[in-house]
Amino acid sequence: MCGGEGTRLGGDAEKPLVAVAGTPMVDRVRGALATSRVERVHLAVSPLASATRDHLRAADARVVETPGEGYVADLDTALDRVGRPVLTVAADLPLLTGSAVNRVLAVAEGGDRVRSLTVAVPVALKRRLGVSVDTAFDHGDRRLAPAGVNVVAGTDDDIYAAADPRLAVNVNRRADLQVAEALS
């Protein structure tokens, strides 16, 4: 998912094209996916991110156009085009690695069917790292924040809580970008 403007981040570049350690975040995520078990990558863009769309097309990436009506509407459009089950990843996870992706896939595939997962990280981890927490929820005795990685398979959704810094650094604000740079 790489169709957002990145208004909270500020700056002139669209959020997916903001560089961390010299590489646009969307390319860092693409690199992580390329080293994972993921077989095919589709990149969902919107009219709000035309430079990102052009960047990805120039790289011969599989681009899926979405309406730019928000994350859920854009995700629904992308799912209609690529089907399920699918791993979704936000383009603002510059520390993502193939091994972290493979762990999520292994959890989703555990059992007799692929299950839907919302991947979340402890809020305490995000605070310890110094990154922003925009959304949080309680799960058991833990306060968690969505990581921006999900598996969409069916209607039932399980929570996978991962205390993994590679999943905890979503770049939404300048301070998040500084943390990502420091940890790169």
C-alpha positions as CSV (number, residue, x, y, z in Angstrom):
1,M,0.0,0.0,0.0
2,C,1.8,3.1,-1.2
3,G,-0.9,5.7,-2.1
4,G,-0.7,8.2,0.7
5,E,0.5,11.8,0.5
6,G,2.3,11.8,3.9
7,T,0.9,15.1,5.1
8,R,1.9,14.4,8.7
9,L,5.5,13.8,7.5
10,G,5.8,17.1,5.8
11,G,8.3,17.9,3.1
12,D,8.1,17.9,-0.7
13,A,8.3,14.2,-1.5
14,E,5.3,11.9,-1.4
15,K,5.6,9.6,1.7
16,P,6.6,6.4,-0.2
17,L,9.4,8.3,-1.9
18,V,10.9,9.7,1.3
19,A,14.4,8.3,1.5
20,V,15.8,6.4,4.5
21,A,19.5,5.9,4.3
22,G,19.4,7.2,0.7
23,T,16.7,4.8,-0.5
24,P,13.0,5.6,-0.9
25,M,10.9,3.8,1.6
26,V,8.8,2.1,-1.0
27,D,12.0,0.6,-2.6
28,R,13.2,-0.5,0.8
29,V,9.9,-2.4,1.3
30,R,10.1,-3.8,-2.2
31,G,13.6,-5.0,-1.4
32,A,12.4,-6.8,1.8
33,L,9.6,-8.5,-0.1
34,A,12.1,-9.6,-2.8
35,T,14.1,-11.4,-0.1
36,S,11.1,-13.1,1.4
37,R,8.9,-16.0,0.3
38,V,6.4,-13.6,-1.3
39,E,6.1,-14.8,-4.9
40,R,4.4,-11.7,-6.5
41,V,4.2,-8.1,-5.4
42,H,1.5,-5.6,-6.5
43,L,1.9,-2.0,-5.4
44,A,-1.3,-0.2,-4.7
45,V,-1.1,3.5,-5.6
46,S,-3.6,6.3,-5.7
47,P,-4.1,9.6,-7.5
48,L,-2.6,11.2,-4.3
49,A,0.7,9.6,-5.1
50,S,1.3,10.2,-8.8
51,A,5.1,10.5,-8.5
52,T,5.2,7.2,-6.6
53,R,3.1,5.6,-9.4
54,D,5.5,7.0,-12.0
55,H,8.6,5.8,-10.0
56,L,7.2,2.3,-9.7
57,R,6.2,2.1,-13.3
58,A,9.7,3.2,-14.3
59,A,10.9,0.2,-12.3
60,D,8.5,-2.2,-14.1
61,A,6.6,-2.9,-10.9
62,R,3.1,-4.3,-10.9
63,V,1.0,-1.3,-10.1
64,V,-2.6,-1.4,-9.0
65,E,-4.5,1.8,-9.3
66,T,-6.9,2.7,-6.4
67,P,-9.3,5.6,-6.0
68,G,-7.4,7.5,-3.2
69,E,-10.4,7.5,-0.9
70,G,-8.6,6.3,2.2
71,Y,-6.7,3.2,3.3
72,V,-9.8,0.9,3.6
73,A,-11.4,1.9,0.3
74,D,-8.0,1.6,-1.5
75,L,-7.3,-1.8,0.2
76,D,-10.7,-3.0,-0.9
77,T,-10.0,-2.0,-4.5
78,A,-6.6,-3.7,-4.4
79,L,-8.1,-6.9,-3.0
80,D,-10.7,-7.0,-5.7
81,R,-7.9,-6.9,-8.3
82,V,-5.4,-9.3,-6.7
83,G,-7.5,-11.7,-4.7
84,R,-7.0,-13.4,-1.4
85,P,-5.1,-14.5,0.6
86,V,-2.7,-11.6,0.4
87,L,-0.1,-10.1,2.5
88,T,-0.5,-6.3,2.8
89,V,2.4,-4.0,3.7
90,A,2.5,-0.3,4.2
91,A,5.2,1.5,2.3
92,D,6.3,3.4,5.4
93,L,8.1,0.4,7.0
94,P,11.7,1.1,6.0
95,L,13.3,-1.4,8.4
96,L,11.2,-4.3,7.2
97,T,13.2,-7.4,6.2
98,G,12.4,-10.6,4.3
99,S,12.9,-12.6,7.5
100,A,10.3,-10.5,9.3
101,V,7.9,-11.0,6.4
102,N,8.5,-14.8,6.4
103,R,7.7,-15.0,10.1
104,V,4.4,-13.3,9.6
105,L,3.6,-15.7,6.7
106,A,4.5,-18.7,8.9
107,V,2.2,-17.6,11.6
108,A,-0.7,-17.0,9.1
109,E,-0.1,-20.4,7.5
110,G,0.0,-22.3,10.8
111,G,-2.8,-24.8,11.0
112,D,-5.1,-26.2,8.3
113,R,-5.6,-22.9,6.4
114,V,-4.2,-19.5,5.8
115,R,-5.7,-17.2,8.4
116,S,-6.1,-13.4,8.4
117,L,-3.7,-11.6,10.7
118,T,-3.4,-8.1,12.0
119,V,0.2,-7.7,12.9
120,A,0.8,-5.5,15.9
121,V,3.7,-4.4,18.1
122,P,3.7,-3.4,21.8
123,V,3.1,0.3,22.3
124,A,5.9,0.1,24.9
125,L,8.3,-1.0,22.1
126,K,7.3,2.0,19.9
127,R,7.8,4.4,22.8
128,R,11.1,2.9,23.7
129,L,12.3,3.3,20.1
130,G,10.9,6.9,20.1
131,V,8.4,6.5,17.3
132,S,4.9,7.8,17.1
133,V,1.8,5.9,18.1
134,D,-1.2,7.0,16.2
135,T,-3.6,4.1,16.9
136,A,-3.5,1.6,19.8
137,F,-5.8,-1.1,21.2
138,D,-5.8,-3.5,24.1
139,H,-5.3,-7.2,23.4
140,G,-5.3,-9.3,26.6
141,D,-3.1,-7.5,29.0
142,R,-1.0,-5.7,26.4
143,R,-1.4,-2.3,24.7
144,L,-0.6,-2.8,21.0
145,A,-0.3,-0.7,17.9
146,P,-1.0,-1.9,14.3
147,A,2.3,-2.5,12.5
148,G,1.2,-1.9,8.9
149,V,1.5,-5.6,7.9
150,N,-1.5,-7.8,7.6
151,V,-2.6,-11.0,6.0
152,V,-6.0,-10.8,4.5
153,A,-7.5,-14.3,3.9
154,G,-11.1,-14.5,5.1
155,T,-13.3,-12.6,7.5
156,D,-11.9,-13.8,10.8
157,D,-9.0,-11.8,12.0
158,D,-6.4,-12.9,14.5
159,I,-3.8,-10.7,16.2
160,Y,-0.2,-11.5,15.9
161,A,1.8,-9.5,18.5
162,A,5.4,-9.2,17.5
163,A,8.0,-7.5,19.6
164,D,10.1,-6.8,16.5
165,P,11.6,-3.3,16.0
166,R,11.6,-3.9,12.2
167,L,7.8,-3.9,12.4
168,A,7.6,-1.1,14.9
169,V,9.0,1.8,13.0
170,N,6.3,3.3,10.7
171,V,7.5,6.6,9.4
172,N,4.6,9.0,9.8
173,R,6.4,12.1,11.2
174,R,9.9,13.7,11.0
175,A,10.9,12.2,14.4
176,D,10.0,8.8,13.1
177,L,12.2,9.4,10.0
178,Q,15.1,10.3,12.3
179,V,14.7,7.1,14.2
180,A,14.5,5.0,11.0
181,E,17.7,6.7,9.8
182,A,19.5,6.0,13.1
183,L,18.4,2.3,13.0
184,S,19.2,1.7,9.3
